[in-house]
Amino acid sequence: MLHIVNKSSLERNTLDSCLRVANGGAILLIEDAVYAATKGNEAEAKLRDALARFKIYVLGPDLDARGMGDRIMEGVSTVDYGGFVDLVAEHKNCQSWL
């Protein structure tokens, strides 16, 4: 399953809920959720732990739009819009975490 998170972990507990409930698969961080995948962010440790259970992706254009393109943490893969489409097509189910 592809889990899509779009809310900042600083404002909402959406990412925490996803990490707590989801049973493997992949996580794609988009919109303000991309901050969680940056070095020095308070969610960095949670994502490092999650890398053992999930493949984690971040939408590159959203990182760049927030000026964070050079702060991506190790282990997280960056995808463009085409990669976003590929992830959706690759996974049988998608869950958007609002």
C-alpha positions as CSV (number, residue, x, y, z in Angstrom):
1,M,0.0,0.0,0.0
2,L,1.1,3.5,-0.7
3,H,0.5,5.9,2.2
4,I,0.3,9.6,1.1
5,V,0.8,12.2,3.8
6,N,0.4,15.9,3.1
7,K,0.3,17.7,6.5
8,S,3.2,19.0,8.4
9,S,4.2,16.9,11.4
10,L,4.6,20.3,13.3
11,E,0.9,21.1,12.8
12,R,-0.9,17.8,12.8
13,N,-0.4,14.2,14.0
14,T,-1.1,12.8,10.5
15,L,2.3,11.3,10.1
16,D,2.3,9.9,13.6
17,S,-1.0,8.2,12.9
18,C,0.3,6.8,9.6
19,L,3.4,5.4,11.3
20,R,1.4,3.9,14.2
21,V,-1.3,2.2,12.1
22,A,0.2,1.3,8.8
23,N,1.7,-2.1,8.3
24,G,4.5,-1.7,5.8
25,G,4.4,-0.5,2.2
26,A,5.6,2.9,1.1
27,I,5.1,6.4,2.4
28,L,5.0,9.4,0.1
29,L,5.4,12.8,1.7
30,I,3.9,15.7,-0.2
31,E,3.0,19.4,0.3
32,D,3.9,20.5,3.9
33,A,4.6,16.9,5.0
34,V,8.0,17.1,3.1
35,Y,9.4,19.0,6.1
36,A,9.5,15.8,8.1
37,A,12.1,14.4,5.7
38,T,14.6,17.2,6.2
39,K,17.7,17.0,8.4
40,G,17.3,18.5,11.8
41,N,13.5,18.3,11.8
42,E,11.8,17.0,14.9
43,A,10.3,14.1,12.9
44,E,13.7,13.0,11.6
45,A,14.1,10.3,14.3
46,K,10.7,8.9,13.7
47,L,11.3,8.6,9.9
48,R,14.7,7.0,10.5
49,D,13.0,4.3,12.6
50,A,10.2,4.0,10.0
51,L,12.8,3.3,7.3
52,A,13.0,-0.3,8.7
53,R,9.4,-0.9,7.9
54,F,8.7,1.4,4.9
55,K,10.2,2.7,1.8
56,I,9.9,6.5,2.2
57,Y,9.6,9.0,-0.7
58,V,9.3,12.7,-0.8
59,L,7.9,14.9,-3.7
60,G,10.9,16.8,-5.0
61,P,9.0,19.8,-6.4
62,D,7.3,20.3,-3.0
63,L,10.7,20.2,-1.3
64,D,12.1,22.7,-3.7
65,A,9.1,25.0,-3.4
66,R,9.8,25.2,0.3
67,G,13.6,25.8,-0.2
68,M,14.4,22.4,1.4
69,G,15.8,20.5,-1.6
70,D,19.3,20.4,-0.2
71,R,18.2,19.2,3.4
72,I,16.8,15.8,2.6
73,M,17.7,13.1,5.1
74,E,19.5,9.9,4.1
75,G,17.4,6.9,3.2
76,V,14.5,9.0,1.7
77,S,14.1,8.9,-2.0
78,T,13.0,12.0,-4.0
79,V,10.5,11.6,-6.8
80,D,9.1,14.0,-9.4
81,Y,5.5,14.2,-10.5
82,G,6.1,11.3,-12.9
83,G,7.5,9.3,-10.0
84,F,4.4,10.1,-8.0
85,V,2.3,8.6,-10.8
86,D,4.6,5.6,-11.0
87,L,4.2,5.0,-7.2
88,V,0.4,5.1,-7.5
89,A,0.4,2.7,-10.4
90,E,2.9,0.4,-8.7
91,H,0.8,0.0,-5.5
92,K,-2.5,-1.9,-5.5
93,N,-4.0,0.5,-2.9
94,C,-3.4,4.1,-1.9
95,Q,-4.3,5.7,1.4
96,S,-4.3,9.5,1.8
97,W,-3.8,10.5,5.4
98,L,-5.6,13.7,6.0
